[in-house]
Amino acid sequence: MGISLGLVGLGSFGAAFVDLFAAHPLVDRIALCDREPDRVAAFAKRPAVQAKLRTADLYTSFDEVCRSDLDALAIITQPWLHAPQAVQAMEQGKHVYSAVPVISLPDGDRILEWCNRLVETVQRTGQHYMLGETTCYRPQTMYCRRQAQRGAFGHFVYAEGEYLHDVDSPSSNLREVQRRRLASSAGQEWIAQMAGRDRHGGPMHYPTHSTSGPIFVMRAHALKVSAWGYQPPMPDAYFNGEFSNETALFSMSNGTTMRICEFRQVGHTNSEIFRIFGTHGSFRENSWVDKAQSVPLTVAEMRDPLPEAVADAYRSVSQSSDFYGGHGGSHAYLAHEFVEAIANERTPAINVWEAVRYMAAGVMAHQSALRDGELLSVPDWGDPK
């Protein structure tokens, strides 16, 4: 039995998921929602959407799409809206897919409050929540999950996760991203809402690309953290006096140590990467390493297969031979995992308990960095109920 799904947010990132969600064989009905009517009208003309779209399922109001009879919403809006919109949707009977991060706010305590509210809402309403964290469905992560499940790592010893994304990256300039976000209707509302208050936070307030890989593979969570920040060598309005880079060392629930780097000022191409070391085997730089040898792996060897019907559907709407999408080909898997989980009434792999573990680790790392490396405890909400 298929589901009905509303796509909320049709900007540059949301646009990358429209055809994937619309083409999925388990999606019977699609709806579109964006504050810009022109965007809704443009995406309504796409063949993959038209085949499953009703005339009434075009929305320019989040409140209206929440009141609809749709089963689920995929929320890919501005990052400060993610958690409030997810809570509103679940309270009105919708399962939720949310883009990352869980929420983006300058106040870490408020981020933790929203983490708590999301968990409470899932438990109270019975609705499912999934975070669309791309690192979890990169080929490297899929391979390491399989290796972990068969015990190939032995006991985990140490892990590293890094998200290197310079503010002036040629492929994704964060100054331009910020400019576009704040120029939107939602951005103007955000500016007014934050008048007189700092709109910035450290890079660890967007930690999911770095924390998620080791946590997702090891099935462990952070217990304690000590972290340090790097101040820009020259004044920079983008950082507004905050750290541009942060490095954290975590004590984990499985006895390992985990190092996490979130860098926004670094001479390096954009990179979401992790390394995991065990007593029997390790993974680093797309290679499986044991005590005798290092074996390079191809993307095809690392990637899990998609169900053939799903792969065929994605091929039919792809504009290229590579139908997996961006962020290491994770987009196709994220869309499939959410749709398949909701259609089969099971908890998604990147559920709310998993998602808040990624977020809380970063929040407490930033608080530690502000206190010059003070060792702090990381809150945890437990495992799926």
PATIPA-723649 format. One line per 5 residues: number of its first residue (from 1); for each residue x, y, z of C-alpha. Coordinates in steps of 0.05 Angstrom, whole numbers, plus 32768, in hexadecimal, padded with zeros to 4 digits. Layout:
! residues N
NUM> X:Y:Z | ...
//
This chain:
! residues 385
1> 8000:8000:8000 | 801B:8044:7FEC | 801C:8086:8010 | 800B:80CF:8002 | 8044:8100:800B
6> 804A:814C:800B | 808B:816D:7FF7 | 8095:81AD:801F | 80CB:81DD:8007 | 80DD:81DE:7FBD
11> 811C:8207:7FC0 | 8160:81F2:7FA6 | 8167:81B7:7FD7 | 811E:81A2:7FD8 | 811E:81A0:7F8D
16> 8152:8168:7F8E | 8120:813A:7FAF | 80E0:8148:7F89 | 80E7:8113:7F53 | 8103:80DF:7F83
21> 80C8:80E3:7FB2 | 8095:80EA:7F7A | 80B0:80AF:7F52 | 80B4:807E:7F8C | 8086:8042:7F7F
26> 8069:8046:7FC5 | 8053:808E:7FBD | 800D:808F:7FA1 | 7FFF:80D9:7FA8 | 802C:8116:7FAB
31> 801F:815D:7FC2 | 8049:819C:7FBC | 8051:81D6:7FED | 807C:8214:7FE9 | 8071:825D:7FFE
36> 8083:8271:7FB6 | 8048:8261:7F88 | 8076:8262:7F4B | 809E:8228:7F66 | 8060:81FE:7F74
41> 8047:820B:7F2E | 808A:81F9:7F0E | 8092:81B7:7F33 | 804A:81A4:7F26 | 805C:819E:7EDC
46> 8091:8169:7EE7 | 807C:8125:7ECA | 808D:80FE:7F08 | 8061:812D:7F31 | 8027:8134:7F01
51> 801A:80E9:7F01 | 800B:80EA:7F4B | 7FF2:8132:7F56 | 7FAB:8149:7F64 | 7F97:8191:7F53
56> 7F86:819D:7F9C | 7FCA:8187:7FB5 | 7FEF:81C8:7FA6 | 7FFD:81F2:7FE4 | 801F:8234:7FF5
61> 8011:822E:8040 | 8031:81FD:8071 | 7FF5:8202:809E | 7FC8:81EC:8064 | 7FF3:81B0:804F
66> 7FF4:819A:8098 | 7FA7:819A:8099 | 7FA5:816E:805B | 7F97:8123:805C | 7FDE:8112:8045
71> 8003:80DA:8069 | 8047:80FC:806D | 806E:813C:805F | 80B6:8144:8047 | 80CC:8186:8066
76> 8107:81A6:8041 | 80FF:81EE:8057 | 812C:8220:807A | 8155:81FF:80B1 | 8139:8228:80EB
81> 80F3:820F:80D7 | 8101:81C4:80D6 | 80F0:81B0:811D | 80B4:81DE:8128 | 8095:81C8:80E5
86> 80A4:817E:80F4 | 8080:8184:8137 | 8045:81A8:8118 | 803F:8174:80E1 | 8042:8138:8111
91> 800F:8158:813F | 7FE1:815B:8103 | 7FE9:8112:80F2 | 8022:8114:80C0 | 8061:80EA:80BE
96> 809E:8117:80B2 | 80DD:8116:808A | 8108:8152:809D | 8145:816E:807A | 8183:8179:80A5
101> 8192:8193:80D7 | 815C:8183:810B | 815A:81CE:8115 | 818B:8207:810C | 818C:823A:8145
106> 81C2:8263:8166 | 81AD:824D:81AC | 81C3:8206:81BB | 8193:81FF:81F6 | 8159:820E:81C8
111> 8172:81DA:8197 | 8171:81A6:81CE | 812B:81BC:81E2 | 8114:81AF:819B | 8137:816B:819B
116> 8110:815A:81DA | 80CF:8173:81BC | 80D8:814A:817D | 80E3:810A:81A4 | 80A6:811A:81D0
121> 807B:8128:8193 | 808E:80E7:8171 | 807E:80C0:81B1 | 803D:80E4:81BD | 8021:80E5:8176
126> 803B:80A2:815D | 8052:80C4:811D | 8095:80B4:80FD | 80CD:80E6:80F5 | 810A:80DD:80C9
131> 8146:810B:80C1 | 8161:810E:807A | 81AA:810A:808E | 81D2:80FD:804E | 820F:80DF:806F
136> 81E6:80A4:8087 | 81DA:808D:8040 | 821D:809B:8020 | 823B:805B:8003 | 8272:805C:8038
141> 823E:805B:8070 | 8216:8023:8051 | 8254:7FF9:804A | 826A:8005:8092 | 8224:7FF4:80AB
146> 8229:7FB1:8088 | 826F:7FA5:80A4 | 8258:7FB7:80EA | 821C:7F89:80E6 | 8249:7F4E:80D4
151> 827A:7F5F:810B | 82B4:7F6F:80DC | 82CC:7FAA:8105 | 82D1:7F80:8144 | 82CB:7FB0:817F
156> 82C9:7FF9:816A | 8307:8020:8182 | 8304:8066:8165 | 82DD:808F:8132 | 82E4:80D2:810E
161> 82B1:80FC:80E9 | 82BE:813B:80C1 | 8294:816E:809C | 82C3:819E:8077 | 829E:81D5:8054
166> 82C2:8218:804B | 8295:8255:804D | 82B0:826A:8009 | 82AC:8225:7FE8 | 82A7:822D:7F9C
171> 8274:81F4:7F97 | 8248:820B:7FD1 | 8256:8251:7FEA | 8238:8257:802F | 8234:82A3:802B
176> 8208:829D:7FEE | 81DE:8266:800F | 81D3:8294:804A | 81C2:82CF:801D | 818D:82A7:7FF7
181> 816F:828B:8036 | 8168:82CF:8057 | 814D:82EE:8017 | 8111:82BE:8017 | 80CF:82CE:8039
186> 80E0:829F:8071 | 8125:82BE:8076 | 8108:8304:807E | 80DB:82EA:80B6 | 8118:82CA:80D7
191> 813E:830C:80D4 | 8104:8330:80F5 | 80FD:82F9:8129 | 8147:82FD:813B | 814C:8349:813C
196> 817C:835E:8172 | 8193:8316:817E | 81CC:82EE:8162 | 81B8:82C4:8126 | 81F8:829B:8127
201> 8211:825D:814A | 8250:8232:8144 | 825A:8200:810C | 8249:81C8:813E | 8201:81E0:813C
206> 81FF:81BD:80F8 | 8223:817D:810B | 81FC:8146:80E9 | 822A:813B:80AC | 8264:812B:80DB
211> 8244:810B:8118 | 8212:80DE:80F4 | 8243:80B0:80D0 | 8266:8092:810D | 8226:8093:8138
216> 81FC:8072:8101 | 8230:803B:80F4 | 8245:802C:813C | 81FE:8031:8159 | 821C:8059:8193
221> 820F:809F:81AF | 823A:80D5:81CE | 8241:80D7:821A | 8273:810F:8226 | 8297:8143:81FC
226> 82D1:8173:81FF | 82D7:81A3:81C4 | 82FF:81DF:81AC | 82F1:8216:817A | 831A:823C:8146
231> 830F:8287:813F | 8315:82A5:80F9 | 8359:82C8:80F3 | 8337:8305:80D4 | 82F3:8324:80E5
236> 82BC:8304:80BB | 8273:831A:80BE | 825C:82D3:80AB | 8277:82B7:80EC | 8265:82F4:8115
241> 8299:82E6:814B | 8288:829B:8150 | 82B7:8262:8143 | 82C0:8250:80F9 | 82DB:820A:8109
246> 82CD:81DC:8144 | 82EE:819A:8157 | 82D1:816B:818C | 82E6:812B:81AF | 82AE:80FF:81C8
251> 82A9:80C4:81F8 | 8277:8094:81DA | 8244:8063:81F9 | 8269:8027:81DA | 82AC:803A:81FA
256> 82CB:8059:81BC | 82E6:809F:81B2 | 82CB:80C9:8179 | 82EA:8108:815B | 82BD:8137:8134
261> 82D2:8174:810A | 82A2:81A9:80EF | 82CB:81DA:80C6 | 82B1:8217:80A0 | 82F5:8237:8093
266> 8323:8204:8074 | 834D:81FC:8035 | 832B:81BC:801E | 82F6:81A6:7FEE | 82B1:8197:800D
271> 82B4:8155:8032 | 8286:812A:805C | 82B1:80F1:8074 | 82BC:80C2:80AD | 82ED:808C:80C3
276> 82DF:8053:80F2 | 8312:8026:8114 | 8305:7FE2:8135 | 832E:7FAB:8155 | 8326:7F7E:8118
281> 831C:7FAF:80DE | 8316:7FF8:80CC | 82FA:8026:8096 | 831B:8063:807B | 8320:8089:8038
286> 82F2:8057:8013 | 831C:801C:8029 | 8312:7FE1:8057 | 8351:7FD6:8080 | 8364:7F9C:80AD
291> 83A5:7F86:80CD | 83BE:7F69:808B | 83A7:7F96:8053 | 8380:7FD2:8039 | 834A:7FC4:8005
296> 8331:7FFF:7FDC | 82E6:7FFE:7FCF | 82BD:8019:7F96 | 827C:803E:7F9F | 8256:8004:7F81
301> 8275:7FD4:7FB4 | 8263:8001:7FEE | 821D:8014:7FDA | 81E0:7FEB:7FEE | 81B2:7FD7:7FB5
306> 816F:7FF9:7FAF | 8132:7FCE:7FA1 | 812F:7FC6:7F55 | 80EA:7FE5:7F4F | 8102:8023:7F74
311> 8142:8028:7F4C | 811B:8022:7F0B | 80EB:8059:7F21 | 8125:8087:7F32 | 8147:8078:7EF0
316> 8108:808C:7ECB | 8109:80D3:7EE7 | 8154:80DE:7EEA | 8175:8112:7EBF | 81B6:80EA:7EBE
321> 81CE:80A3:7EC1 | 81DC:80AC:7F0C | 8197:80AD:7F2C | 81AF:80AC:7F74 | 81B1:80F7:7F7C
326> 81DF:8124:7FA4 | 8209:811E:7FE4 | 822C:80DE:7FCE | 81ED:80C0:7FB0 | 81C8:80C2:7FF2
331> 8189:80E6:7FDA | 816A:80A9:7FB9 | 8174:807F:7FF8 | 8158:80B5:8026 | 8118:80BB:7FFE
336> 8111:806F:7FFA | 811E:8063:8044 | 80E8:8095:8059 | 80B3:807F:8028 | 80BF:8035:8034
341> 80BE:803E:8080 | 807D:8064:807F | 805B:8035:804E | 806F:7FFA:8079 | 805F:801C:80BB
346> 80A5:8013:80D8 | 80D5:8043:80FA | 8105:8065:80C9 | 814F:8056:80D0 | 8160:809F:80DE
351> 8128:80A7:8111 | 811F:80DF:8144 | 8149:80BC:817A | 8182:80B4:8148 | 817B:80FB:812E
356> 817F:811D:8172 | 81BE:80F7:8182 | 81E1:8117:8147 | 81C8:815C:815C | 81D4:8158:81A7
361> 821D:8144:819B | 8229:8183:8173 | 8204:81B1:81A3 | 822C:819A:81DF | 826D:819D:81B7
366> 8260:81E6:81A9 | 8250:81F4:81F2 | 8291:81D2:8205 | 82B8:81FB:81D2 | 829A:823B:81F0
371> 82B5:8223:8234 | 82FB:8215:8219 | 82F4:81CA:8215 | 82CE:81BC:8256 | 82B7:8174:8259
376> 826B:8172:8253 | 8236:813C:8253 | 820D:8130:8214 | 81C2:8125:821F | 81A1:80E8:8200
381> 8158:80D5:81F5 | 8163:808A:81F0 | 8152:8059:81B8 | 8113:8053:818E | 80D6:8043:81B8
//
